[in-house]
Amino acid sequence: MGVLLNAAFVGMSSGLLDKKGRVCIPSSYRQALSAQQNPFVVYLRHALLTPSLEGFGAQVVQRFLDAQTESDPFFTAAHDTDAFAALALSQELAIDETGRVRLPDDFIAYAGLKDGVTFVGLGVKFEIWDSAQFAKVREERMEAAREQARSREQGRKP
């Protein structure tokens, strides 16, 4: 099943982390969540490869669970590792009527979130970064994207 355009997380958006640990999920991201599930819930987890948080909807959780039913959940270490990464590290969080979600303290600490946060859309998921940390990452990702584009262009030339 493909991702519907109205259910994709796209673009980047800045926000603020308030003193109570709340952030406002961008409205386009809330629209994507509502296309996938209950619009007042978001799943967040520690990103495994970066000091950031990953957010996604119930559709991603369901896809993971469907894939896991095809493996033996009782006798494989790989299953338990995948389930830990996808489920145990995740939390289902309520989104209030104004679009805010209260981030758990350990999530804030893990991602090093301060005042400014940046939301980064990646299709079926999004990231939440400390804005100061993401500034450098954004430049690194832009350079990597440029390099990929150059490489593809070189591959097309006769």
URKACOR-V227084 format. One line per field, one symbol per residue. burial: # if it has 16 or more other C-alpha atoms within 10 Angstrom, else .. A space follows every 10 residues. Layout:
burial->???
This chain:
burial->......#### ..#####... ######.### .#####..## #######... ########## .......... ........## ..#..##..# #..##...## ###...##.. ####.##### ########## #.##...... .......... ........
